Amino acid sequence: MSVLGLRLFLDLALTSPPMAILVTGAAGFIGSCLVSFLNKKGLNDLILVDDFSKTEKARNLEGKNFTAKIDRDIFLHDIERHSIDFVFHIGARTDTTEFDAAIFDKLNMAYSQALWKHCVSNNIPFLYASSAATYGSGEEGFDDEESIEALKPLNPYGQSKQDFDVWALSQKETPPFWVGLKFFNVFGPNEYHKGRMASVVMHAFNQITKNGGLNLFQSHNPNYKDGEQIRDFIYVKDLLGLMWFWYENQNQNGIYNAGTGKARTFNDLANAIFIALTKAPEISYIPTPIDIRDKYQYFTEAKMDKTTNAGYSEDFHSLEDAVSDYVINYLNSNSIY
């Protein structure tokens, strides 16, 4: 390189801000796990966005590397100052028992639209979290290759995700690459702060270690026995693998399921937890709370052919192996990922 060329290179290096990866919802369950995962991949130039006033989430970011931490309400006013080369939009209001649609309009719809438009204007790839809640009762199936307009979510949270999916598919101007992932029943470390919305695994672990036994919801559907309600449970580490796949393979825009494709019963899940704790199963069945009973999903199972056809070939953890890892390496020691 000539002296002039070297000087120009150094000038650019000194004046151009480093390109960073944006992670919204970064202090939350999945977002903080993603930050750790990216760090393990050697990616430390991360801009983290969230509501950092919630101190119960603070330890999720302990020991992690990042460039900046910005409050979500400030970030949209500040966004043009940052050089971003990929967006992981994981942040959202995820409470399925919240029925104030205005909250979801602001945090799940308008915020996502603003990020999308910024990515369009600045040629930035965009990955966002949708949800299996968009499938509602499942009467239209769980096929991500089908038209989504007929889906009927059971709550405002699911509707907000559905609304954004429909909006995204209708846009003529899009980011250079974009993908929406319909998260199924995700569980794993860093969900300690989620309260009622934490996974069944965490609630079950707490019940069993405190009382020795576990309460599961009764079935109020004659087609399912107690504890035989079925879910596609996906370990957060497998979800991170899916997100990494799309980060590396920015070639097929669209909306994709993010589950395992192998649904299991709540009884299977409960037994796996008892085994991980080396305890004999002791399960009781209690009525499903009235406020969620008519919006309760009895069966979810991601159809994963579309993802497989796009090139994803990694194996998912079995339910038993995932539960064992979570219980033994995280819940038992109250550790974070």
Order of alpha helices (4+ residues) and beta strands (2+ residues): alpha-beta-alpha-beta-beta-alpha-beta-alpha-alpha-beta-alpha-beta-beta-alpha-beta-beta-beta-alpha-beta-beta-alpha-beta-alpha-alpha-alpha
